[in-house]
Each structure stands twice: as structure tokens, then as C-alpha cells.
Amino acid sequence: MTTASETPIAQTSWRDYYDLTKPKVVLLIIFTAVVGMLLASPDGLPGKVLLFGTLGIGLAAAAGAAINHVVDQRIDALMARTQNRPLPRGGLDRTRALGFAFTLAGIAMFLLVWQVNLLTAVLTFISMIGYAVIYTVYLKRSTPQNIVWGGAAGAAPPLLGWAAVTGEVNTEALLLFLVIFIWTPPHFWALAIRRRAEYAKAGVPMLPVTHGVEFTKQQILLYTVMLLSVTLLPFVIQMSGLIYLAGAVALGIGFIWHAWKLYSRPDPNDQQAMKTFGFSILYLSLLFGFFLLDHYARIVIRTFF
């Protein structure tokens, strides 16, 4: 019998390396990092910081994703959602995957130290290790709160973008971090409800596996309420204005509505769980879009009025 680590290696293509980086996840990371840069730049964003900061943060995220693939190879082979990833399907072996990951990480750190600043490089490295090692190797396999504490690494990109421009971490940057930190559990738990049988088979203690679906639904609802409260803080401290506030309230109510439907109604086929998961992705993209819209609207108003 062939085990996950003994999967025969097929002919490798560029697509295998591309898939190893989790490009959709990295794209969202880059987007939120760039928003952090733009929000920290009331007088215009330096092109060098935008280029090399985005490259460095994006490559580090891709490296972390590749390491995650290597560590999770056995688990990925057992789950329908992930069994077609490059390592389980035999497109790459662990040696080439790790070599690729370390190369990306090395280039990322070089670019950030050379062209951005040391603080951003250090924070990016900590974030990468937090996801690829602390979350993937330890938290994911040891506690149902894995995604809560592991979410800190995924919440870092806008803070990294802010640090790339300003060379510091202040209250505004920490608020951007906090928004994604609180958003991550309800986002991921909604998917985990749908995939609970696969996580149980793989021995991963996700919340729906250890505490049941109903408890997980309750936690999703509580976190969405908490998220709405947290997203009001940028307006409270005058980091953002009325345009952002209107968007944050509308999106927050929408997220709570999806979570309430998930909590209060039977969902035998997990359709509402997946609708909640899908809305959570749209939610984050639109929320950070409102951050930008509000930011530039206020600049225009200050300039001309």
C-alpha cells in the first residue's frame, strides 16, 4: 500500500509550483497588505515601497503556503478538498517543495531588508513562521482553538503593509490586524462545518469535530457580533469616516444575518454553512474596499474643500 509520503512523482510542471503557493489566499493577503500601505500614506505611496513591499510580503506568504503543503501532505491526502494538491497527487516531492519554499522565503527577506525596512522584514518572518510552523505543525494538530490563535499570522498583512510605509506599528495598524484576527474564526469554522467528517478522518481537532456543529454555529454567531463591534473602532478613533462606517455596518449586519440563519435553522446539507463561508470572503474584500474608498474620499475633501 502506498502512503501519502510515498506517492509516486509524476512529471512536474510550473502549475505544480504555482498551486503550491495557494495563489487565491496569497492574492487576498497581498490585497490587504496593499490596503495597509495605502491607508498609511496620506501624501502618496512611494513606488519603491509598493513594489518591493508587495513582492516581499507576497513571496513570504507563498513560502509559508508551500511549507504548509509539505507539513500537511498526509492530511491533504485524506481530505477530498485537498487530495489534488501537488504533493498528494504526485506532482512534486517534499525535497523540491521545501527547496522552492526556502528560495521564496530567502528572496522575500532580502527584498524587505534591502528595499523596505528591517521592521517589516522581521514581522513578515514572524508571520511566516507563525503560519507555517506554529499553526501548521503544532496548533492545528493539538487544539480546537487552532484557528483562533493561528489566525494571528493570517491577520498580519495589513499591519505589515503599514509598517512598510511608516517603519512603525501604531494603533491604526493594530486595528487592521484585529479586524482580520476576529474575522478568521467565523470564516474558517463555516468551512470546517462542511468538512468536519474529513477533519475527523484526518485526526485534526477542528471545533465542529471536538465540540459539535451546534456549538460551532453558536461561536460563529458570537464572533460575527464581535466583528461588527471591532469594525466600528476605526470610525470611533477617527481613522475612517462615514463612508467606511456605512459599509462596515451594512457588511457586519449581512455577516450576522448569515450566521443567524446558520445558527437558527436546520442545515442538513451544509448549504448555509457554505453560503456563510462564501459571504465571509466577500465581506473582507468589500470591507477593505470601503477603507480605501473612505480614505481617498477624505483626501479629496480636504484638498478641495
C-alpha positions in Angstrom: 0.0 0.0 0.0 1.3 3.4 -0.9 1.3 6.1 1.8 1.0 9.8 1.3 4.7 10.3 1.8 5.4 7.6 -0.8 3.2 9.0 -3.5 4.9 8.3 -6.9 6.2 11.5 -8.5 4.6 12.4 -11.8 6.1 14.8 -14.3 6.4 18.2 -12.7 5.0 21.4 -14.3 5.1 25.0 -13.5 1.5 24.6 -12.4 2.6 22.4 -9.5 4.8 25.1 -8.1 2.1 27.7 -8.7 -0.5 25.7 -6.8 1.9 25.1 -4.0 1.7 28.8 -3.2 -2.1 28.8 -2.6 -2.4 31.8 -5.1 -6.0 32.7 -4.1 -5.0 33.0 -0.5 -1.9 34.9 -1.3 -3.9 37.3 -3.5 -6.1 38.2 -0.6 -3.0 38.6 1.6 -1.4 41.0 -0.9 -4.7 43.0 -1.3 -5.0 43.6 2.5 -1.3 44.4 2.7 -1.6 47.0 0.0 -4.6 48.5 1.7 -2.5 48.8 4.8 0.2 50.6 2.8 -2.3 53.0 1.2 -4.0 53.8 4.4 -0.7 54.7 6.0 0.1 57.1 3.0 -2.0 60.2 3.2 0.5 62.0 0.9 1.0 59.3 -1.6 2.6 55.9 -1.5 6.3 55.6 -2.6 6.6 53.4 -5.6 9.6 51.5 -4.2 7.7 50.5 -1.1 4.6 49.5 -3.0 6.7 47.3 -5.4 9.2 45.7 -3.1 6.9 45.6 -0.1 4.2 43.8 -2.1 6.7 41.4 -3.6 8.3 40.7 -0.3 5.1 40.1 1.7 3.6 38.1 -1.2 6.6 35.9 -1.6 6.8 35.2 2.1 3.1 34.3 2.2 3.7 31.9 -0.8 6.7 30.4 1.1 4.6 29.8 4.1 1.9 28.2 2.0 4.4 25.8 0.4 5.7 24.7 3.8 2.1 24.2 4.9 1.7 21.8 1.9 4.7 19.8 2.9 3.8 19.5 6.6 0.1 18.7 5.7 0.9 16.2 3.0 -0.6 13.2 4.9 -3.7 15.2 6.0 -4.2 16.6 2.5 -4.2 13.1 1.0 -7.1 12.1 3.3 -9.4 15.0 2.5 -11.4 15.4 -0.7 -10.9 19.2 -0.6 -7.1 18.9 -0.7 -6.2 15.5 -2.1 -5.5 17.0 -5.5 -2.8 19.3 -4.2 0.7 18.9 -5.8 2.2 16.6 -3.2 -0.7 14.2 -2.6 -1.3 13.9 -6.4 2.4 13.3 -7.0 3.3 16.4 -8.9 6.1 17.3 -6.5 8.1 15.6 -3.8 8.9 17.1 -0.4 12.5 18.0 -1.3 11.6 20.1 -4.3 8.7 21.7 -2.4 10.8 22.7 0.5 13.6 23.9 -1.7 11.1 26.1 -3.5 9.7 27.4 -0.2 13.1 28.3 1.2 14.0 30.0 -2.0 10.9 32.2 -1.9 11.4 33.0 1.8 15.0 34.0 1.1 14.1 36.3 -1.7 11.3 37.8 0.3 13.5 38.6 3.3 16.3 40.0 1.1 13.8 42.4 -0.7 12.2 43.6 2.5 15.5 44.2 4.3 17.2 45.8 1.2 14.4 47.9 -0.2 11.8 48.4 2.6 12.8 48.3 6.3 14.0 45.8 8.9 10.9 46.0 11.0 8.7 44.8 8.1 11.2 42.0 7.3 11.2 40.8 11.0 7.4 41.0 11.3 6.9 39.2 8.0 9.3 36.5 9.0 7.5 36.0 12.3 4.1 35.9 10.5 5.5 33.3 8.0 6.9 31.1 10.9 3.6 31.6 12.8 1.6 30.1 10.0 4.0 27.5 8.5 5.4 26.2 11.8 3.5 27.3 14.9 0.0 26.9 13.4 0.6 24.1 10.9 2.9 21.9 13.0 1.5 22.5 16.5 -1.8 24.3 16.9 -3.6 22.7 14.0 -3.0 19.2 15.5 -3.4 20.0 19.2 -6.3 22.3 20.0 -9.8 23.1 18.7 -8.8 26.8 19.2 -6.2 26.3 16.5 -7.7 28.7 14.0 -8.2 31.4 16.7 -4.6 31.6 17.8 -3.2 30.6 14.4 -5.3 33.4 12.8 -2.8 35.9 14.2 -0.4 35.0 11.3 -3.1 35.5 8.7 -4.2 38.8 10.3 -0.7 40.3 9.9 -0.7 41.5 6.2 -2.3 45.0 6.6 -0.1 45.6 9.7 2.9 44.6 7.5 1.8 47.0 4.8 1.5 49.8 7.3 5.0 49.0 8.8 6.4 49.0 5.3 5.4 52.6 4.8 5.8 54.1 8.2 8.5 51.9 9.8 6.4 51.5 12.9 3.3 49.8 14.3 0.7 52.1 15.8 -3.0 51.9 16.9 -4.4 52.1 13.4 -2.2 49.2 12.2 -3.2 47.1 15.2 -6.9 47.8 14.4 -6.4 46.5 10.9 -4.8 43.4 12.4 -7.6 43.0 14.9 -10.3 43.1 12.2 -8.8 40.1 10.3 -8.0 38.3 13.6 -11.7 38.4 14.7 -12.9 37.6 11.1 -10.8 34.5 10.7 -12.6 32.1 13.1 -16.2 32.5 11.8 -14.8 32.4 8.2 -12.9 29.2 8.7 -15.4 27.5 11.1 -18.1 27.8 8.5 -16.0 25.8 6.1 -15.0 23.4 8.8 -18.6 22.5 9.4 -18.9 21.3 5.8 -15.6 19.4 6.1 -16.0 18.1 9.6 -16.0 14.4 8.5 -12.8 14.8 6.6 -11.1 16.6 9.5 -12.3 13.8 11.8 -10.8 11.2 9.4 -7.5 13.1 9.3 -7.4 13.4 13.1 -7.5 17.3 13.1 -9.3 18.6 16.1 -11.3 21.4 14.4 -14.1 22.8 16.5 -17.0 21.0 14.8 -15.2 17.7 15.4 -14.4 18.2 19.1 -17.4 20.3 20.2 -20.1 19.6 17.7 -21.8 21.5 14.9 -24.3 23.4 17.1 -21.6 24.7 19.4 -19.6 25.8 16.4 -22.6 27.6 14.9 -23.0 29.5 18.2 -19.4 30.5 18.2 -19.7 31.7 14.6 -22.6 33.9 15.6 -20.8 35.3 18.6 -17.7 36.1 16.6 -19.7 37.9 13.9 -21.3 40.1 16.5 -17.9 40.8 18.0 -16.6 41.5 14.5 -19.2 44.2 13.9 -18.2 45.9 17.2 -14.5 45.8 16.3 -15.1 47.2 12.8 -16.7 50.3 14.4 -13.5 51.2 16.2 -11.7 52.8 13.1 -14.6 55.3 13.0 -14.5 55.8 16.8 -10.8 56.8 16.7 -11.4 58.9 13.5 -9.1 56.7 11.5 -12.0 56.4 9.0 -15.2 58.4 8.2 -18.8 58.0 7.4 -18.3 56.1 4.1 -16.4 53.4 5.9 -18.8 53.4 8.7 -21.8 52.8 6.4 -20.0 50.0 4.7 -18.8 48.3 7.9 -22.3 48.4 9.4 -24.0 47.1 6.3 -21.5 44.3 5.8 -21.5 43.5 9.5 -25.3 43.1 9.6 -25.0 40.9 6.5 -22.5 38.6 8.1 -24.6 38.4 11.3 -27.7 37.6 9.2 -25.9 34.7 7.5 -24.5 33.5 10.9 -28.0 33.7 12.5 -29.5 31.7 9.6 -26.8 29.1 10.1 -27.4 29.0 13.9 -31.2 29.1 13.9 -32.2 26.9 11.0 -31.6 23.2 10.2 -28.8 22.9 7.6 -28.7 19.2 6.7 -26.6 19.6 3.6 -24.4 22.4 5.0 -25.6 24.8 2.3 -26.0 27.7 4.7 -22.5 26.9 6.1 -21.0 27.3 2.7 -23.1 30.4 2.0 -21.7 31.9 5.2 -18.2 30.9 4.2 -18.6 32.5 0.8 -20.0 35.7 2.2 -17.1 35.9 4.6 -14.7 36.2 1.7 -16.8 38.8 0.0 -17.1 40.6 3.4 -13.4 41.1 3.9 -12.7 42.2 0.4 -15.5 44.8 0.5 -14.7 46.0 4.0 -11.1 46.8 3.0 -12.5 48.3 -0.2 -14.6 50.7 2.0 -11.4 51.5 3.9 -9.8 52.7 0.7 -12.9 54.5 -0.7 -13.3 56.4 2.6 -9.6 57.2 2.8 -9.4 58.7 -0.7 -12.7 60.5 -0.4 -11.5 62.2 2.8 -8.2 63.2 1.0 -10.3 64.7 -1.9 -12.5 66.6 0.6 -9.5 68.0 2.5 -7.8 69.0 -0.8 -10.7 70.8 -2.4 -12.9 71.9 0.4 
